[in-house]
Structure formats: C-alpha cells, structure tokens
Amino acid sequence: MFERFPVIVFWETTQACELKCLHCRASSIWERSPEELNTEEGKKLLEDISGFEKKPVVVFTGGNPLIREDIYELVSYAKSLGLTPALAPTVSNKLNSESLKELRNAGVKYISISLDGAKPETHELIRGEKGHFEATLKAVREALSYGFDVQVNTTVMSLNKREVGNIFKLIKDLGVKTWEIFFIVAVGRAYANLEMSPSEYEAVCNFLYDASFYGINIRTVECPFIRRVYIERSRGFNRSKDDNLYLELKSSLLGYSPLNSSTINQYGTLDGDGVIFISYNGTVYPSGLLNLPIGNVKNDNIVRIYRENEILKKFRKREFNGYCGSCEFRFNCGGSRSRAYYYYKDPLGSDPACVLVSR
C-alpha cells in the first residue's frame, strides 16, 4: 500500500532513559551508548529520509530523546529539510517548560506522551516510578498549553486492560485529540504474561471502535485487525457484543455525546508498509517491535532499504503463511508481523492475537 514511501519514520535516537518500564521495547539503559549515531551521522540520515518524494513524519524517539544534547539541533535540521519532526519524550525532569519552549522553537508540532493506567497504582507499576502518574498528567497539560498537538500513547496489556475505558475518559477530559494504543508484543523487557487472549484483544478493539465516534483520533500499533473490526461493525456485526470486558469498557462512554463518523478507517499502515524504524546504532527494522534487521543506514540508504527489501515487498503484497495469507481482510489488516515473528520466528506467519486465527 505504501510501496514508495513511509508515512512515519521512527528514529530511536538513544537507548538511554531515566525509567525502567516493564514493557520497554528498547531495553533502555542508564547511559548513552557509544554506538549511537552521532550528530553528523544523524544529519546524514535525515538528509537521506528527505529523499522520499513524499516527505514523512520523523518521530525522534528513544529511550528518552531529550537526553541527547543535540536533539534541538537535529529537530531543527529535520524541519529545514522539509520533514515533519515529532518527539516521543520520557516524562522526566528533562521534560519541562524550558525544553518545551525549545522544541517549539526548533519546529516540533507533534509530541507524544505515554499514559499506561487510569490510576497511579497501575501506571506507576508499569513505569516503575512513584509520582509518575501526576507528573504525566502535568506534562500533557503543559504540552497542550504550549500549543503542541499532543498524542497520548497507551500500551494495553493484562495489567491495565480493564482501565482502558477510564484512560479514554482521562484523555477526553484533558482535551487530547489523538490516542495511540499499542497492543503489547513480548520484545525488549516485555514478557509473554503481559499479553492478553484473542477474545480480550477483540473486546478492546470493539471498544476502541465505539470510542472512535467521540472526537478522539484513534490510532493503533500491532493490532491491525481493528480495521477488520471496523469493517465488521460497519456491517452491523460485533463479535464482542456479549463479552464482559467489552461491556465494562463500553460503559465508560456514558455521559459523552457521539459524533456521526469514526476516526478509524479500513486501511492503514503495517510493519514495513508505511512505517520504518531506525535503531540508535543505525540498524533498520520494519518496525520498533519487529526485531528483524533489514539493513543499516551507516552503509546503505534508507530509501533503498525501504523500497527494495524483499521481506518488506512480501508484507506489502500480503504474501503471508497460514490463516493471514488467505484471510479476506488481509489487505485491510495483515496481522501483526511483530507478534508473528515473536511466536513463530516467521515474519510472514499469522498473528496469534487475532480471534480468526485462534478459533
């Protein structure tokens, strides 16, 4: 679907972070690695990214990108190349009014902040730091006050699945317009017990479909089957209509007024199809959760890697194995390539989180 250019390029500018979150994809470390792309290598990467004829959003992520002293220089350089810079900082003492002002001056419009629980106990269990819940809400409010388009990121897992509805309420009441939901994959520090059952993933997807009518732009990561849910719900079919988790989450929408249209649609990105990920040392992956190296920007051009890699071509043609390869929704969905790779060591395998695969 996105053969020529990605919509989003993620650059993991550093592995270093102040937190040790339970589900950290990056397996973050306290100090910066000497293997990180340096300032000049980073600028060269940004120049290469600008070679896509349709320039993507570049998300400066980590670790905590604010740990890099040159982050404002890099962001400003991306902006000068016609790229759209976005930042995914850690809520720490480095995210403050001064850094927010500098980011705005450097050209950042979009910022994402992670909220993984509707109450302090859950969020702080996942994030590993006392007081982090209130600090996160404060960071969201402050970023909004500086005029950023704030996206709240939530990783859904067994620990917080019943709080997803109340997280929606928090976001809605804060005035945030974009909510990105990650369905956990057991990579980095995450472990398989944090995952949910296919019926639970389905229940959350059906709730997200409902929530998408309430003025918040719903985006998802590693749950492309939400697009299958969108199609089925548009046809009047809800697989979770009698599911207790779904009904519990749906009750959180009471008191809000729905709109006439959903912010979900039946097509979107997939690992390596509209999305590409560059690690701190330049290694390229189809996405941040698919630990399958496909090149390195230190010795190859990101445009060439994205367009010519054979695995990515198969992803885009939906040449999958098992159920995902024959599913009627494969061009809408495609299944999580990251989850298939984790479970089967086959990036073309079927997604075990999908109820159609598991039935």
Disulfide bonds with the S-S distance in Angstrom:
none
